[in-house]
Amino acid sequence: MDLIDKAKNFVSEKVANMEKPEATITDVDLKKIGFDGVSFHAKVSVKNPYSVPIPIMEIDYVLKSASRVIASGRIPDPGSIKANDSTMLDVPVKVPHSVLVSLVRDIGGDWDVDYTLELGLIIDLPVIGNITIPLSYSGEYKLPTLSDLWKGGKEEAKEEEEKEDPSKVTEI
């Protein structure tokens, strides 16, 4: 084995064994329902083990339901990851109303929408270059029924009334 091959093996072993940034999708919430569509926001926690901030080049996302892509996109230059710390990123995903209509088949009898969010967090590591941290999160969004909407209004009114006049609190 010549010197160049030994050097390549040494460097590849060191790079493979060095600590790398880690990321986790902690939550996906429905943020807003508007005239142009529905906005979901994913909360992503990214841990940086290095003593320098790491720039995030871009975030690619794909939102799927019933094995169909319902939203995809790219967020360019969302900032950087703090040095020796965790950074919480908010990743907005917009779904147009026209796509939501096609999800009616997935709702079925259980009145929920199953989804999978796939993210590719592309970061720029000094010397090494760009690496992608792949992330995936699956869940279901429970749609409110008409009875939930009616009950919710009554319960909220009762809670507001109890806040205003604590003497009206009923104990069980």
C-alpha positions in Angstrom: 0.0 0.0 0.0 1.5 3.3 -1.0 1.5 6.5 1.1 -1.5 8.1 -0.7 -3.7 5.1 -0.1 -2.7 5.1 3.6 -3.5 8.8 3.9 -6.9 8.4 2.2 -7.8 5.5 4.6 -6.6 7.6 7.6 -8.7 10.6 6.7 -11.8 8.6 5.8 -11.6 6.8 9.2 -11.3 10.1 11.1 -14.2 11.7 9.2 -16.4 8.6 9.7 -15.7 8.5 13.4 -16.0 12.3 14.1 -19.1 13.6 15.9 -21.7 15.1 13.5 -24.7 17.4 14.0 -27.9 15.6 14.9 -31.5 16.7 14.2 -34.9 15.6 15.3 -38.4 16.6 14.3 -40.1 17.3 17.6 -43.6 18.3 16.5 -45.8 19.1 13.5 -48.7 21.5 14.1 -51.5 23.0 12.1 -50.7 26.7 12.2 -53.2 28.5 10.0 -56.1 27.9 7.7 -56.4 30.6 5.1 -58.0 31.4 1.8 -54.9 30.2 -0.1 -54.4 26.9 1.9 -53.4 25.3 5.1 -50.0 26.0 6.9 -48.3 23.3 8.9 -45.2 24.1 11.0 -42.6 21.5 11.9 -40.4 22.1 14.9 -36.8 20.7 14.3 -34.2 20.5 17.0 -30.6 20.6 15.7 -27.7 19.8 17.9 -24.3 21.2 17.0 -21.3 19.5 18.7 -18.7 22.0 17.3 -17.4 25.2 18.8 -18.3 27.2 15.7 -21.7 27.9 14.2 -22.7 25.8 11.2 -24.5 27.4 8.3 -27.7 25.7 7.1 -27.6 25.9 3.3 -31.3 24.9 2.7 -34.1 22.7 3.9 -35.9 20.4 1.5 -39.3 19.1 2.5 -41.9 16.7 1.2 -45.3 16.2 2.9 -47.2 13.0 2.0 -50.6 11.6 2.8 -51.9 8.2 1.5 -48.6 7.7 -0.4 -49.3 10.9 -2.4 -47.1 14.0 -2.3 -49.3 16.9 -1.2 -46.6 19.5 -0.7 -43.0 19.9 -1.4 -40.5 22.7 -1.5 -37.2 24.2 -0.5 -36.3 26.8 2.1 -33.1 28.6 1.1 -30.6 29.9 3.7 -32.7 29.5 6.9 -29.8 30.6 9.2 -27.2 28.8 11.2 -26.9 26.3 14.1 -25.5 27.8 17.3 -22.1 26.6 18.4 -22.1 23.9 21.1 -25.8 24.2 21.5 -29.2 23.1 20.2 -31.1 25.3 17.8 -34.9 25.1 17.2 -35.9 25.6 13.6 -39.5 26.3 12.5 -40.2 24.8 9.0 -43.3 26.1 7.4 -45.1 23.8 5.0 -48.0 25.2 2.9 -50.7 22.9 1.4 -53.0 24.4 -1.2 -56.8 23.8 -0.8 -57.0 22.1 -4.2 -54.7 19.3 -2.8 -56.7 19.0 0.4 -59.9 18.1 -1.6 -58.1 15.0 -2.9 -57.4 13.9 0.7 -61.1 13.1 1.3 -60.4 9.5 0.3 -57.9 9.2 3.2 -60.2 10.5 5.8 -62.6 7.6 5.7 -64.4 6.5 8.9 -61.8 7.5 11.5 -62.0 11.2 10.5 -58.3 11.8 10.5 -55.5 12.5 8.0 -52.4 10.3 8.2 -49.2 12.1 7.0 -45.5 11.7 6.7 -43.1 14.7 6.6 -39.7 14.1 5.1 -37.0 16.8 5.6 -33.5 17.1 4.2 -31.4 19.5 6.3 -28.4 20.5 4.2 -25.6 22.0 6.3 -22.1 23.1 5.3 -19.4 21.5 7.4 -16.0 23.2 7.1 -13.4 21.1 5.2 -15.9 18.3 4.5 -18.5 20.3 2.5 -22.3 20.0 2.3 -24.0 17.1 4.1 -27.7 16.2 4.3 -29.3 15.1 7.5 -32.4 13.2 6.5 -35.4 13.3 8.8 -38.9 11.8 8.8 -41.9 12.2 11.0 -45.3 10.4 10.7 -48.5 11.3 12.5 -52.1 11.9 12.1 -54.2 15.0 12.3 -57.6 14.4 13.8 -60.3 16.5 12.1 -62.9 18.0 14.4 -66.5 16.7 14.0 -69.5 19.0 14.2 -70.2 17.7 17.7 -66.7 18.5 18.7 -67.1 22.1 17.5 -70.4 22.5 19.4 -69.0 20.9 22.6 -65.8 22.9 22.3 -67.7 26.2 22.2 -69.7 25.4 25.4 -66.7 24.2 27.3 -64.7 27.3 26.4 -67.6 29.6 27.5 -67.9 27.7 30.8 -64.1 28.1 31.4 -64.2 31.8 30.6 -67.2 32.3 33.0 -65.2 30.5 35.8 -62.2 32.7 35.2 -64.3 35.8 35.6 -66.2 34.6 38.7 -64.4 31.9 40.7 -67.4 31.4 43.0 -69.2 29.7 40.1 -66.7 26.8 40.0 -68.5 23.6 40.6 -66.6 20.8 42.3 -67.4 17.1 41.6 
